[in-house]
Amino acid sequence: MNKRAIISVYDKNGIVEFAKKLKEFGYDIISTGGTMKYLTENGIEVINISDVTRFPEILDGRVKTLHPNIHAGILAMKDNREHLETLKALDILPIDMVVVNLYPFKETIFKEDVTLDNVIENIDIGGPTMIRAAAKNFKYTTVIVDPEDYDIVAMEIEKNGEVSYETRFYLATKVFEYTSYYDSMIFNYFKHVRKDQSFSKHFTVPLELLQYLRYGENPHQKACFYKISLPFIETSNIVNCTQLHGKELSYNNILDSDSAIELLKEFDEPTCVAIKHNNPCAVASAENINEAYKKVYESDPISIFGGIVAFNRKVDKNVAEQLKKIFLEIVIAPEFDEDALSILCSKKDLRVLKLASLEKTDTFYDIKSVNGGALVQEKDRMLLADQLQVVTERKPSEKELEDLIFAWKVVKHVKSNAIVVAKDKMTLGIGTGQTNRIWAVEHAISRSRFDLKGAVLASDAFFPFSDSVEAAGKAGISAIIQPGGSIRDKDSIEMANRFNIAMVFTGMRHFRH
């Protein structure tokens, strides 16, 4: 008796060649619908699945493979006498191989103006049922869902007359990877359409491999880069950047680029951001990005070395010539003019990334791994909870207020405890990741290359003591923005009044860990 294979594939790459080899190996091929038509047109004899089920396709093709004659053939244990006797009694023949890939759900949900009805019609039912059955019974049944595996299977059959246990186990594992990814797309899409923003009992994310990385955070760590396969994820991210030049992105490059892009999205005016080790080392806004970059470089010409520089405007020749003078890992922008790109590409290893967009839309969750689990939260998309509350005797001037908002946007993206000192929409000193607030204040002040008289200060969380305000006052800081909410706010307000500092409360903190 010939062995039998079911073939029903949406992705028809390589299927004709593989089916021909199966015929050479003595397999009978069962097929249906578009696959049967395609194989027949290419000269391959096939058995219509209705001849196996002895039942017609019904409900516009929704029911065609969901039949005992199919699933008993797939699930029968071929060394189990009772199973074989049952098959014989019911006139059911075993099925030795299942070659199936599923309806294009991902491609469907990414189409513009797709309707829910159309999405639902592209949820495969029979396909997942068959491949899950075959994967469960992998000791006896070979299952293939990826055209890249056709050659492996064909070579083993040609060499050994059968597919090895190890390969069948590998292929079965691949099935459950495939179906879990497929179901995760459906779950997340349905939840999005229902506008359900609750945290689910089970949390799944459909991640698709983009790139094997050379290594992770350190050379001894293996790493990969994945993309979330959902259409409602905003495109203004590192995943959707186009690399125009330079070496392959590393794990740390991707992390730092993500930080740069997220910070850049806070600003509408021409802005330049410099990132080093996942923290801003300098940020500036100006009338044009040429001036913005000059301010960034002047702010911290040391830390920018070997860092990432990102812009929210087109990079022109003048900016590119300045960027070329120092060693940078990456330059990011929405556009590069021809001369700028030529200049930047003259640096062999410099990575040049083009942003897909800088839109600000709802996005997926913020996910952080912990040993044995994960923390999931909403993205920190808010800037201010309400109107600013002036808590000191002196109100900030219009210019001070502009600088306060600028500094507040930056401090939101600095590792806590975080302090940003700024003036004229330019960071002068950034205190990052300190274990107490006064150290963050002292760090930001001491790192400044400029006179701080008239500068402003932003703190990502409240001051637990008045010492931070006192240090700011002694340095010449004229205005402070902070969340407020400490039981000692009164002490900080009194200290601010003593130095004639204007201080405003936001009512919202921006911890970042």
Buried (B, 14 or more C-beta within 10 A) or exposed (E): EEBBBBBBBBEBEBBBEBBBBBBEBEBBBBBBBEBBEBBEEEEBEBBBBEEBBEBEBEEEEEBBBBBEBBBBBBBBBEEEEEBBEEBEEEEBBBBBBBBBBBBBBBEBBEEEEBEEEEBEEBBBEBBBBBBBBBBBBBEBBBBBBBBEBBEBBBEBBEEEEBBBEEBBEBBBEBBEEBBEBBBBBBBBBBEBEEEEEEEEEEEEBBBEEEEEBEEBEEEEEEBEBEBBBBBBBBBBBBBBBEEBBBBEBBBBBBBBBBBBBBBBBBBEBBBBBBBBBBBBBBBBBBEEBBBBBBBBBBBBEEBBBEBBBBBBBBBBBBBBBBBBEEEBBBBBBBEBBEBBBEBBBEBEEBBBBBBBEBEEEEBBBEEEEEEEEEEBEEEBEEEEEEEBEBBBEBEBEEBBBBBBBBBBBBBBBBBBBBBBBBBBBBBBBBBBBBEEBBBBBBBBBEBBEBEBEBBBBBBBBBBBBBBBBBBBBEBBBBBBBBBBBBEEBEBBBEBBBEBEBBBBBBBBBBEBE
